[in-house]
Amino acid sequence: MTELLIRLFVRDYRNMDRPEVRERYGKFSGIVGIVSNLLLFVMKAVTGFVTGSISIVADAVNNLSDSASSVITLVGFKLSGKPADQEHPYGHARIEYISGLIVSFLILLLGVQLLQESAGKIFAPEEAAFSPVAVVVLVVSCLIKTWQCLFYRKVGRRISSPTIEATAADSRSDVFSTLAVLLGLVISRLTGFNLDGYMGVAVALLILWTGVKVVKETSDPLLGTAPAREVVDDIYRTILSYDGILGLHDLNVHMYGEGRTFASVHCEVDAHEDILASHDLVDNIERDFLKQKNIHLVIHMDPIVVDDAPTNALREQVREVLRGISPEITMHDFRVVWGKTHSNVLFDVCVPFGFRYTDAALLDEIANGIYMLGKNYVPVVTVDHSYVPEHRQDS
């Protein structure tokens, strides 16, 4: 059914990589959420007020908040689809994350309010009338919410939208909250013990848990997260496939929303190659990345000496020193300024976040190791911290 609806209402639905098609998916999911959640709200609100059940009313208000969330999602996708302008040269795609954050705060606010009301019902219980109609309404609600979860999950994964995937998680929690309300009604009917307030508290806690989870999922992209390891491996693998690229380091990847990825990297080339030819090579790589991967790539060209035997030998010795300190350390930009009385050994090392040495302690360890290679070597070392997951050489 989901696929049929997508084909009917999302024009050009196969081209998910195009921003305008992605916007259509987002707006369509928002409209589906508004309509279906308003329907559930009306059904449950009427049933809850007729039976006097606070847990059903709480579930109805939860669906109303879901409808409001869908409105925010709809507006968020509309605004995030705006083209880049002078004030926002990287586009407006991150508005989608902001809309998701607003949704999460609404969920938390709703959870707190329902928790207060439900707790009051525990200490001052009111008898709720049992109605077969209420059971039918709750069962139908579970079925609709299950379909919503599957719908949002499919759309969210198809267009890689954290906001819609968060909505799928919210719908899944709604299924369990409605089941809890239904279970409470049935148990109360069979045992005579009023569980209405307790089920309301259970629903409220589930709503709060969902809200906290959605806050994390939508705030992480705003704060800036490391790219997926698969993305890093693909960038390394693709660049290293070009003849003339000897190595790369200092990769940075910035994501300004889906389809708005910017990256920079240092590529090592033979210092004896024609500089214009090397420059043309990196230009071609940049153009290929934009055309094939929709990544705005900027390459800094690092010429390295590859045919100097003393330098190559010392490079391998320094690598052994670094491996002895930790296999997590990588080295780049190695060069030597040879002199009669001393030789400067210059290079950068890259360490992961949370590395067991402080930068100062690491520099001391490296200096001691290099002095063991020769008293005339003067290490000039810069410590970098990687902004991407470590590249897997075997990938």
Secondary structure, 3 states (H helix, E strand, C coil): CHHHHHHHHCCCCCCCCCHHHHHHHHHHHHHHHHHHHHHHHHHHHHHHHHHCCHHHHHHHHHHHHHHHHHHHHHHHHHHHCCCCCCCCCCCCCCHHHHHHHHHHHHHHHHHHHHHHHHHHHHHCCCCCCCCHHHHHHHHHHHHHHHHHHHHHHHHHHHHCCHHHHHHHHHHHHHHHHHHHHHHHHHHHHHHCCCCHHHHHHHHHHHHHHHHHHHHHHHHHHHHCCCCCHHHHHHHHHHHHCCCCCCEEEEEEEEECCCCCEEEEEEEEEECCCCHHHHHHHHHHHHHHHHHHHCEEEEEEEEEECCCCHHHHHHHHHHHHHHHHHCCCCEEEEEEEECCCCCEEEEEEEEECCCCCCCHHHHHHHHHHHHHHHCCCEEEEEEEEECCCCCCCCCC
